[in-house]
Amino acid sequence: RGAHSRLAGEVGDDDGTRTLHGRILAGALPKGLVSAATRRRLHRRSPLARASLGKRGEASPSGALTGAFLSRSRQLLRFAKPTIPTGTVFADSASLSSIANLAKQGTNAKTSNQTVAQAKSISLVQPVGAKVLAGKLGALGTRAKGAPAPAPTPAELELRALANAARAGLDPDAILGARLQTLVRAPTGWARAQWQQATKASPVPARLQACPSFDAPLIDALIARDPELLMPGVGRLPADSIGLAQINGAFVEAFLLGANHELAREFVWREYPADLGDTWLRRFWDTLDEGGQPSFDIAPVDRWKPRALGTHQQGVDPARTLVLVIKGQLLRRYPDTLIYAVPAAWQGAVRIEGPQDRLHPAFVGALGRDVAFLGFCFPAGVDVRRDVIGSPRAGAGRPGWFFAFEQPATGPRFGLDLGRSQQAGRIPATWSELSWVHVMGTGPAQSHLPLSPLAARNPTRPYDDEGANTWTERWALDAAAMARITFQRPVRMLVHADQLLSAPSEQES
């Protein structure tokens, strides 16, 4: 009970955060991962063991388990109400409050800044087995900082010996080596010397070890467990809203590192002859390279340099990537909607779509039935805060970027716009602007249109086709005229990034 009390944080400071386990319980880490890490044995050759030998004072991998999005949320993330054309699903778009305020409303939605600040005081020891784990955690609750470790009691010595014996008995190298000796005839002479050299580092030669690879992106498994693990506070987003988030690169690396560590322990437990120095799980995002092949998000762990988490990624660069988050019925009702980013350009004092090429998403995904996200990797040299947001001043030379929502040109659609009450009694400039309020005066209260009485109120109007147009048509002339008048052109909406992200300060500009 004494050891359990120390681990649970009952011994120590009043807030219960003096011990390692107490700090974890006070943070926003998934409790299931913490329990598994404290119960099971850590293998000395696993990726996590090698990665934990970094510089002192760096944040531990568990300190980054706060979500793949919302890095520096207070400075970067702000949702606003964009201007939405009438008749689209965004007609009553709700503004999304600051993600920092959303994070404070839920116990599992703390911001990454707060959680990392709590986790900085937790530095991983080298996980070489149950002896180190039990010794470090058991003594952390009672030993003052810098004080010498107390002499072990006879019971502790007996427990350590038992743990060492159990670890040696479960070591797969010895078992696999003995099994290999029964299958391979021991050579003699020069061949025997080569065999001894090959089995010097491990009873199983490297060329006989399995090297599996898994190409499935792990983001799907994370979302299936709980979407809040990917984006804390996603369940509190208002309906019919859009916003931008930045990738938390430290979380992505920590998640892949932990997944490889867990897989290494599974290989050890099942006596699978795998090289524990390999990195089998390297994909987090569902992305493809230029050749159309699955791309990797991290380099092999054994090639990592002793740097902080978030600095070993390849493929998707968090510093050049923004994630567009959409919540609403738009993509459910119109799943073929085209979404892309396009640079803006100045036309006088107004920003319009520029002539540059479109930027399509690098990866897409869904967080439940009504939340979708799309990741945009901007070209090299583009600052996601300075250049994508741009400046509202035309003289600054930074018009920023638009995010476009485009309805694809599919089969013909016919109908009228919903309209607004202010349009009653007015005549639209073109037939494409004709709404139920223009025709009926009060909106779609009837199931059909009385054609004849409205002919006088709706005189000849031009079409709104692009280019020079001299075609005109009159209401209720014939079926062809009514089809052309009620034809609905595809809709495209442009939302500027400065409506979704906070603008940088003048010093940053």
C-alpha positions in Angstrom: 0.0 0.0 0.0 2.9 2.3 0.7 4.2 2.0 -2.9 0.7 2.4 -4.3 0.3 5.6 -2.2 3.5 7.0 -3.5 2.6 6.2 -7.1 -0.9 7.6 -6.7 0.4 10.9 -5.4 -0.9 10.5 -1.8 2.5 11.1 -0.4 4.1 14.4 -1.3 2.8 17.9 -2.0 -0.8 18.8 -1.2 -1.8 19.0 -4.8 -0.7 15.4 -5.4 1.6 16.3 -8.2 5.0 15.6 -6.6 5.2 12.1 -7.9 5.5 11.1 -11.6 2.2 9.3 -11.5 0.5 12.2 -9.7 1.7 14.6 -12.4 0.4 12.3 -15.1 -3.0 12.1 -13.4 -3.2 15.9 -13.1 -2.4 16.3 -16.8 -4.5 15.6 -19.9 -2.8 12.3 -20.9 -5.0 9.3 -21.7 -5.1 7.3 -18.6 -5.2 4.0 -20.4 -1.8 4.7 -21.9 -0.4 5.7 -18.6 -1.6 2.5 -16.9 -0.2 0.3 -19.6 3.2 2.0 -19.4 3.4 1.5 -15.6 2.3 -2.1 -15.6 4.2 -3.6 -18.5 7.9 -4.1 -18.8 9.9 -1.7 -21.0 12.5 -3.3 -23.3 15.9 -1.8 -23.5 16.2 -2.0 -27.3 12.9 -0.5 -28.1 12.6 2.8 -30.1 11.3 4.6 -27.0 14.4 3.5 -25.0 16.7 4.8 -27.6 14.9 8.1 -28.1 14.8 8.7 -24.3 18.6 9.0 -24.3 18.3 12.6 -25.5 19.3 15.8 -23.8 18.3 16.5 -20.3 15.5 18.9 -19.8 13.7 18.1 -23.0 10.0 17.4 -22.9 9.2 13.7 -22.7 7.2 12.0 -25.5 4.3 11.6 -23.1 4.3 15.4 -22.7 3.2 15.8 -26.3 0.1 13.6 -26.1 -2.3 16.5 -26.3 -3.6 16.3 -29.8 -2.3 16.4 -33.4 -3.8 19.9 -33.9 -4.0 23.1 -32.0 -0.3 23.7 -31.5 0.1 27.2 -30.1 -3.6 27.5 -30.2 -4.0 30.8 -28.4 -1.8 32.6 -30.9 -2.8 30.8 -34.1 -6.4 29.6 -33.9 -9.4 31.9 -34.2 -12.7 31.1 -36.0 -14.8 33.8 -37.5 -18.1 34.1 -39.3 -17.4 34.3 -43.1 -19.6 36.0 -45.6 -21.7 33.2 -47.1 -23.8 33.6 -50.3 -27.6 33.1 -49.9 -28.9 29.7 -50.6 -25.9 27.6 -49.4 -25.6 25.5 -46.4 -23.6 28.2 -44.7 -26.5 30.7 -44.8 -26.7 30.7 -41.0 -23.1 30.0 -40.2 -22.2 30.3 -36.5 -19.0 31.9 -35.4 -16.6 29.6 -33.7 -15.2 30.9 -30.4 -11.5 30.9 -29.6 -10.1 27.4 -29.2 -8.4 28.5 -26.0 -11.8 29.2 -24.4 -13.1 25.9 -25.7 -10.2 24.1 -24.2 -11.0 25.5 -20.7 -14.6 24.2 -20.9 -13.6 20.5 -20.9 -11.4 18.4 -18.6 -9.9 16.6 -21.6 -9.4 19.6 -23.8 -6.5 21.4 -22.2 -4.3 23.4 -24.6 -0.9 22.0 -25.6 0.8 24.9 -23.9 -0.7 24.1 -20.5 -0.1 20.4 -20.8 3.5 20.7 -22.0 4.2 23.1 -19.2 3.0 20.5 -16.7 5.0 17.7 -18.5 8.3 19.6 -18.7 9.2 18.6 -15.2 8.8 14.9 -16.1 12.0 13.6 -17.7 12.1 10.0 -18.8 14.7 7.7 -17.3 16.3 5.1 -19.5 13.7 2.3 -19.6 15.9 -0.8 -19.2 13.4 -3.0 -17.4 11.2 -3.6 -14.4 14.1 -2.9 -12.0 14.7 0.7 -13.2 10.9 1.3 -13.5 10.2 0.1 -10.0 13.2 1.7 -8.4 12.6 5.2 -10.0 8.9 5.3 -9.5 8.9 3.8 -6.0 11.5 6.2 -4.7 10.3 9.3 -6.4 7.5 9.9 -3.9 9.7 9.9 -0.8 13.2 10.9 -1.8 14.0 14.6 -1.9 15.6 16.1 -5.0 19.4 15.5 -5.0 19.3 13.2 -1.9 21.1 9.9 -2.1 19.0 6.8 -2.7 18.2 4.8 0.5 19.7 1.4 0.9 17.4 -1.3 -0.4 15.6 -3.5 2.1 15.9 -7.4 2.0 12.4 -7.5 0.5 13.4 -5.1 -2.2 16.5 -7.1 -3.0 14.5 -10.3 -3.3 12.0 -8.5 -5.5 14.7 -7.2 -7.8 16.3 -10.7 -8.1 12.9 -12.1 -8.9 12.3 -9.4 -11.6 15.7 -10.1 -13.1 15.1 -13.8 -13.3 11.7 -13.2 -14.9 13.1 -10.8 -17.4 15.9 -13.2 -18.3 13.4 -16.1 -18.7 11.2 -14.0 -21.0 14.1 -12.7 -23.1 13.3 -14.0 -26.6 16.9 -13.8 -27.8 17.9 -16.8 -25.7 14.9 -18.8 -26.7 15.3 -18.0 -30.3 19.0 -18.7 -30.2 18.5 -22.1 -28.6 15.8 -23.0 -31.2 18.1 -21.8 -34.0 21.0 -24.1 -32.7 18.7 -27.1 -33.0 17.8 -26.3 -36.6 21.3 -25.2 -37.9 24.2 -27.6 -37.9 27.1 -26.0 -36.1 29.9 -25.4 -38.7 33.6 -25.9 -38.2 36.8 -24.1 -39.1 36.5 -20.7 -40.9 32.7 -21.1 -41.2 32.4 -21.6 -37.4 34.3 -18.4 -36.8 32.0 -16.5 -39.2 29.0 -17.9 -37.4 30.3 -16.9 -34.0 31.0 -13.4 -35.3 27.4 -13.2 -36.7 25.9 -14.3 -33.5 28.1 -12.2 -31.2 25.7 -9.3 -30.9 22.6 -11.4 -30.9 21.9 -15.2 -30.8 19.9 -14.6 -34.0 21.9 -13.2 -36.9 20.6 -9.9 -38.4 20.1 -11.5 -41.8 17.7 -14.1 -40.2 15.6 -11.4 -38.4 12.3 -10.4 -39.9 11.8 -6.8 -41.1 8.0 -6.2 -41.4 6.6 -2.9 -42.6 3.1 -1.5 -42.1 1.8 1.1 -44.5 -1.5 1.8 -42.9 -1.7 5.4 -41.5 -2.2 5.4 -37.7 -4.4 8.5 -37.7 -7.4 6.2 -38.5 -6.8 4.1 -35.4 -6.4 7.2 -33.2 -9.7 8.7 -34.5 -11.5 5.3 -34.0 -10.5 5.4 -30.3 -11.5 9.0 -29.7 -11.6 12.0 -32.0 -10.8 14.2 -29.0 -7.3 12.6 -29.0 -6.6 14.1 -32.4 -8.3 17.5 -31.8 -9.3 18.3 -28.3 -12.6 20.3 -28.2 -13.8 19.1 -31.6 -17.1 18.1 -30.1 -17.8 21.6 -29.0 -17.4 23.2 -32.4 -20.7 25.0 -33.5 -22.6 23.5 -36.4 -22.1 24.9 -39.9 -18.7 26.5 -39.1 -15.2 26.4 -40.5 -11.8 27.1 -39.1 -8.0 26.5 -39.4 -5.6 24.7 -37.2 -1.9 24.0 -37.3 -0.3 20.6 -36.8 1.3 19.7 -33.5 4.5 18.0 -34.8 5.6 16.9 -31.4 2.4 14.9 -30.9 2.8 13.1 -34.3 6.3 12.1 -33.5 5.4 11.0 -29.9 2.5 8.9 -31.2 4.5 7.1 -33.8 7.3 6.6 -31.3 5.0 5.1 -28.8 3.3 2.9 -31.4 6.7 1.5 -32.4 7.6 1.0 -28.8 4.4 -0.9 -28.1 4.9 -3.1 -31.2 8.4 -3.9 -30.1 7.1 -5.1 -26.8 4.5 -7.2 -28.6 7.3 -8.7 -30.7 9.3 -9.5 -27.6 6.3 -11.1 -25.9 5.4 -13.2 -28.8 9.0 -14.2 -29.5 8.9 -12.8 -33.0 12.4 -12.7 -34.5 12.3 -9.0 -35.4 15.1 -6.5 -35.3 14.0 -4.3 -32.4 16.1 -1.5 -33.9 13.8 -1.1 -36.8 10.9 1.4 -37.2 7.9 -0.4 -38.5 5.2 2.3 -38.2 6.2 5.5 -39.9 2.9 6.8 -41.3 0.5 9.0 -39.4 -1.2 11.0 -42.2 -2.7 9.3 -45.3 -0.5 11.0 -47.8 1.2 10.0 -51.1 4.5 11.1 -52.6 5.1 12.5 -56.1 5.2 9.0 -57.4 1.8 8.1 -56.0 3.3 5.8 -53.3 2.6 6.1 -49.5 4.9 8.6 -47.9 6.5 8.4 -44.5 6.1 11.0 -41.8 9.2 10.2 -39.7 12.7 8.9 -40.4 13.8 5.6 -38.8 14.2 6.2 -35.1 17.7 4.9 -35.0 18.7 7.8 -37.3 17.2 10.5 -35.1 19.5 13.2 -33.7 19.3 14.2 -30.1 16.8 17.0 -30.7 13.4 17.9 -29.3 10.2 16.1 -30.5 8.7 17.6 -33.6 12.0 18.1 -35.4 12.5 14.7 -37.0 9.5 14.7 -39.5 9.6 14.2 -43.2 6.8 14.4 -45.7 4.2 16.6 -44.1 6.0 19.7 -42.7 4.0 21.1 -39.7 5.6 24.5 -40.2 4.1 24.8 -43.8 0.8 23.0 -43.2 -2.6 24.3 -42.2 -5.6 22.1 -41.6 -9.0 23.3 -42.6 -11.7 22.0 -40.2 -15.3 21.9 -41.4 -18.3 21.1 -39.3 -21.8 20.9 -40.8 -24.0 19.3 -43.3 -22.3 20.7 -46.4 -20.1 17.6 -47.2 -22.9 15.2 -46.3 -25.4 16.8 -48.6 -22.8 17.6 -51.3 -20.0 15.0 -50.9 -18.5 16.0 -54.3 -17.7 19.5 -53.2 -14.2 20.6 -54.4 -12.1 22.3 -51.7 -8.8 23.9 -52.5 -6.6 26.9 -51.7 -5.7 29.6 -54.2 -3.5 32.7 -53.8 -5.3 36.1 -53.7 -4.4 39.2 -55.8 -5.2 42.8 -55.4 -7.6 44.5 -57.8 -7.6 48.1 -56.5 -8.6 47.8 -52.9 -10.3 44.5 -53.3 -8.8 41.0 -53.1 -9.7 38.6 -55.8 -8.6 35.2 -56.9 -5.1 35.2 -58.3 -3.9 33.6 -61.6 -1.6 31.1 -59.8 -2.3 27.4 -59.7 -4.6 25.9 -57.1 -3.3 24.1 -54.1 -5.1 20.8 -53.4 -5.2 19.0 -50.1 -2.4 16.7 -49.2 -4.6 14.6 -46.9 -8.2 14.5 -45.8 -10.1 12.8 -43.0 -13.3 12.8 -40.9 -13.9 13.2 -37.2 -17.3 11.7 -36.9 -20.2 12.1 -39.2 -20.3 15.9 -39.4 -16.7 17.1 -39.0 -14.1 16.9 -41.8 -10.5 18.1 -42.0 -8.2 18.8 -45.0 -4.5 19.4 -44.8 -2.8 21.9 -47.1 1.0 21.9 -47.5 2.0 25.3 -48.8 5.0 25.7 -51.0 8.5 26.2 -49.6 9.1 29.8 -48.6 5.5 30.5 -47.8 5.0 31.5 -44.1 1.7 30.2 -42.9 1.1 33.2 -40.7 2.6 36.0 -42.6 2.0 35.1 -46.2 -1.2 32.9 -46.0 -3.1 35.4 -43.8 -1.6 38.4 -45.7 -2.3 42.0 -45.0 -5.5 44.0 -45.4 -3.5 46.9 -46.8 -3.0 46.8 -50.6 0.4 48.5 -50.3 1.8 45.7 -48.2 2.1 43.4 -51.1 0.7 40.4 -49.3 -2.8 39.6 -50.4 -2.9 36.2 -48.7 -4.7 33.1 -49.7 -8.3 32.0 -50.3 -9.9 28.7 -49.4 -12.4 27.8 -52.2 -15.6 25.7 -51.9 -16.7 24.8 -55.4 -19.7 22.8 -56.4 -18.7 20.6 -59.3 -20.5 21.0 -62.7 -22.6 17.8 -62.8 -26.2 17.3 -64.0 -28.4 20.3 -64.5 -30.3 21.6 -61.4 -33.4 23.8 -61.5 -35.0 26.0 -58.8 -35.0 29.4 -57.1 -32.8 30.9 -54.4 -34.3 31.1 -50.9 -34.0 34.9 -50.9 -34.4 37.4 -48.1 -37.4 39.5 -47.0 -35.8 42.7 -48.2 -36.1 41.4 -51.8 -39.9 41.4 -51.8 -41.3 43.6 -54.6 -37.9 44.1 -56.2 -36.7 43.1 -59.7 -33.5 41.0 -59.8 -30.7 42.2 -62.1 -30.3 38.8 -63.7 -32.4 35.6 -63.8 -29.8 33.7 -61.7 -30.6 36.0 -58.8 -34.3 35.2 -58.9 -35.5 33.9 -55.5 -38.8 32.7 -54.0 -39.2 36.1 -52.3 -38.9 37.9 -55.7 -41.6 35.7 -57.2 -44.0 35.1 -54.3 -43.3 38.0 -52.1 -43.2 35.9 -48.9 -41.0 33.0 -49.7 -41.8 29.4 -50.7 -45.2 29.1 -49.0 -46.9 27.4 -51.9 -46.1 24.2 -53.8 -46.3 25.7 -57.3 -45.9 29.0 -59.2 -48.8 30.8 -60.8 -47.2 31.6 -64.0 -49.7 33.9 -65.8 -50.3 36.6 -63.1 -46.5 37.0 -62.6 -45.7 37.7 -66.2 -46.2 41.4 -65.8 -44.2 41.6 -62.6 -41.2 39.8 -64.1 -40.3 41.5 -67.4 -37.5 40.4 -69.7 -34.2 39.9 -67.9 -30.7 39.0 -69.2 -28.8 35.9 -68.3 -25.6 36.1 -66.3 -23.4 34.0 -68.6 -19.7 35.0 -68.7 -18.7 37.2 -71.6 -20.8 39.3 -74.0 -24.5 38.3 -73.8 -27.4 39.6 -75.7 -29.8 36.8 -75.0 -32.9 37.7 -73.0 -35.9 35.7 -71.9 -39.3 36.5 -70.6 -41.1 34.9 -67.7 -43.7 32.2 -68.6 -43.0 32.4 -72.4 -42.6 28.6 -72.8 -41.1 25.6 -71.1 -37.6 26.3 -72.5 -37.7 29.8 -71.2 -38.7 28.6 -67.7 -36.0 26.0 -67.7 -33.4 28.6 -68.6 -34.7 31.0 -66.0 -34.7 28.5 -63.1 -31.4 26.8 -64.1 -29.1 26.8 -61.1 -25.4 27.5 -61.9 -22.7 25.8 -59.7 -21.8 27.8 -56.6 -18.3 28.7 -55.6 -17.4 30.4 -52.3 -14.1 32.0 -51.4 -13.1 32.5 -47.7 -10.0 34.4 -47.0 -7.5 33.0 -44.4 -7.6 36.2 -42.4 -11.1 35.3 -41.4 -9.9 32.1 -39.8 -6.5 32.9 -38.3 -5.4 35.8 -36.2 -3.2 38.2 -38.1 0.5 38.6 -37.1 1.6 41.6 -35.2 3.3 44.6 -36.9 6.6 43.4 -35.6 6.1 40.0 -37.2 4.9 41.7 -40.4 
